């Protein structure tokens, strides 16, 4: 069973038992998360459904495992002959979710 969900402006191909890192959600660790925006669904038999743009009868349920900050990305701006140098760093916040089940009603 697989599905494509839309969250945080991105799309993820998920299956039950899979762990994914997505854009930060405002939920506590251990809580359940429902992903209502499902674009694609395929069952074990190979039958699939496409949404236009989303499927109304499919829901993906996950559990929040942790929230944190990603790897540090360093940004360096430089302009020659002007003494202009700027060095910055950024760590993107994320939420790690384990997909528990894909429900089709």
Buried (B, 14 or more C-beta within 10 A) or exposed (E): BBBBBBBEEEEBEBEBEBEBBBEBBEBEEEEEBEBEBBBBBBEEEEEEBEBEEEBEEBBBBBBBBEBEEEEEEEEEEEEEEEEEEEEEEEEEEBBBBBBBEBEEE
